[in-house]
Amino acid sequence: MRVLSSIFRYFELEKLGATPRREFLAGLTTFITMAYIIVVNPKILEAAGIPLGPSIIATILTAFIGTMLMGVYAKRPFAIAPYMGENAFVAYTLVKGMGYHWQTVLGAVFISALIFALLTVLKVRGWLVGAIPQSLKIAFSVGIGFFLAFIGLNETGIVKLGVPGAPVQVGNLTEPATLLAIFCFLLISALQIRKTTGAILLGILVTTLLATTLGLVKLPTEFISLPVSLAPTFGKLDIAGALRPEFFPVIMTLFVILFVDTMGTLIGVSYIGGFLDEKGNLPEVEKPMLCDSFATMAGAVLGTTASGAYIESATGIEAGGRSGLTAVFTALFFLIALLFFPLLTIVPPCAYGPALISVGCLMLSPVKDIDFNDLSELIPAFVTIALISFTYNLGMGMAAGFIVYPLAKAVAGKSREIPVGLWVLSGFSILFFMLYPYH
């Protein structure tokens, strides 16, 4: 009882109206919806020459370290793991495209994270976050919602890539897996309408069971697997090589991309969770930002790319997660995955994809708080949401919003409404577009 009482006090469960059971379910929900990263991240990095087995272990340990830090230190229900997007940038652009060694790129990742940490300690990052206007914060949340929904629609086969002139089209709705995904979304929706606790998690589990029963998912030959050695990747980052003058553009590009992505994701998820204060700021924002930075540095040492708060954290928040205890449970599930990750591979897209669609739907509600009668507010918000959704890139939409907002206000004769920090963000965003590796 004393231990339970201490947990209640430390995580302020009573103050937040949370319970250990609800936090456990929320942590499990978050883990299940983002567990795909355990397999997907290493497969992408394998293209860069990073060994698959050690990369899997590095991904799991990085997620565990970052998410545990987020729960215990920042006390927020956000999960941290290696970022999708940045991993592809490293593998296909920096390594395969530009010919850099993965060891040197990881050195650059470490350096960019160290800069993040220093800026956070100096409270520069927090100052910049406080300069973001409310309409852009809403746009981040709504844009992330559409982004999640589109990922889910594509993963489930409901929507698929089309042809030039019609880039997306409806998938084959007669496919058993696609039909099962539609069932899963309807089941989750029905449970949510009925206010059933753990609706998303129940939908995922029921659908996975059905997929297994119908033969759509093959059970692994083994459910428990001992971790392989980390020796091929641990400590192999080349910091000295990354400090060469010719590598500066790479560090700057990584820095700008990560700065925009981590900030926007953190604000978007915080908004939907109701964690922002009356001024639209996240209290003690430096703490979760430091967790992002340390997780990225740890990941670079272990052998994986940049990490940060995951948009899938919104599934756990929707399931009732309110405190850092949610993140602690998620972190523990990642640790358990060191032994049971073969079992995680049986959760099919038709089970976790609908969860992303459902959360995306729920994240749209804040759009009503944007002033549609003020075009200097509406246009930047629209640009942000549209580019996040249609470029399949969070950073692209967020950076565009940072540029368009001050321009729109200046044209409207409202330059005095623009904080200095927003001009700084606009400068960073211009650098983002200048340095971005267009294909």
VENFEN-V6449 format. One record per helix or strand of 2 or more residues. SS is the DSSP state (~ for helix, > for strand). FROM is the first residue (numbers start at 1). LEN is the number of residues. If there is no record, write none. Layout:
ss=<SS;SS>
from=<FROM;FROM>
len=<LEN;LEN>
//
This chain:
ss=<~;~;~;~;~;>;~;~;~;~;>;>;~;~;~;~;~;>;~;~;~;~;~;~;~;~>
from=<2;13;20;37;52;80;86;102;124;134;159;166;176;199;239;245;285;307;313;324;349;365;375;394;415;420>
len=<10;4;15;10;23;3;10;20;7;23;5;5;18;15;4;29;18;3;6;21;14;5;16;18;3;16>
//
